[in-house]
Amino acid sequence: MSLVIGNLPLKSRVLLAPMAGVSDLAFRLIVRKYAGVGLACTEMISARALHYNNKKTQEALVTTPADSPLSVQIFGSEPDIMREAAEKVSGIADIIDINMGCPAKKIVKNGDGGALMLNLPLAQEIIKAVITGAGGKPVTIKMRLGWDYDNLNAVTFAKSAQYYGAAAVVIHGRTVKQAYTGNADWSLIREVAKSVDIPVVGNGSPYPENLLQLCDDFGVAGVMVGRPALGNPTLDGVINFEAAHEHLTLIERYRPAKTGILESRKHIIWYLKRAHAPSNLRNAAALAVNFDEMRRILDDARDISNLGC
């Protein structure tokens, strides 16, 4: 079974989630290469930051032809600003995704992200505005089960998204108030999938070894993977030092030198944790000041792993 979003066919039903501070170009490229995901998404992009031509936000939109198909996720709660943001990213995006599920306090307190699950009329206006600005590109919605377990409105929300023209919904199987605690409730994701005709993509760990089994078990069109991809671009849980080295090279290529080494620290630590590397190597990675030093740390970890230590 294939997954088509709007008029865009995807080669795999496994998709890479947007993750703030993680889903940059280097990360997307390494997961695309090793996992063959059907779609990768940028980290969430502030519509207001785009409005003011924020430099850091512009850097987050850097892409290459190999980074395709690409979903650009935008967030905000002002329909006109969201329409403008959609217009600005439509030139590089194959899909424009609206974040209506982020649980981060600094996002929610501004009425953005997950706060929109409490404001269906505003969410509807935003969907209409983004579709207007998207210039024909498919628009998707990333949402949650609801604000909390007293407000499980995902079915209503998804039906509304479909009615106003969304091409698909991605639903994280937790409430906004849960953030990332507890387990995702895929039985409620199933109910959303039953309620609409557009594709529903499930999101939220834990994941089985066979990700596509979730599609069969819960009737979803696809699975979006987030945190399990950290230090695990193959998505199989097996440490791959070749991939770690390639990821480091991509960070060095696409990020400014000063910020690149800082950015690389968390990624390499995730690889080292997957490899059960000793704490002294993880501590060294946290303090590494250049890419050559980081490569030596990876080589030391690989040597220890090969010895079975």
Secondary structure, 3 states (H helix, E strand, C coil): CCEEECCEEECCCEEECCCCCCCCHHHHHHHHHHHCCCEEECCCEEHHHHHCCCHHHHHCCCCCCCCCCEEEEEECCCHHHHHHHHHHHCCCCCEEEEECCCCCHHHHCCCCHHHHHHCHHHHHHHHHHHHHHCCCCCEEEEEECCCCCCCCCHHHHHHHHHHCCCCEEEEECCCCCCCCCCCCCHHHHHHHHHHCCCCEEEECCCCCCCCHHHHHHHCCCEEEECHHHCCCCCCCCCCCHHHHHHHHHHHHHHCCHHHHHHHHHHHHHHHHHHCCCCHHHHHHHHHCCCHHHHHHHHHHHHHHHHCCC
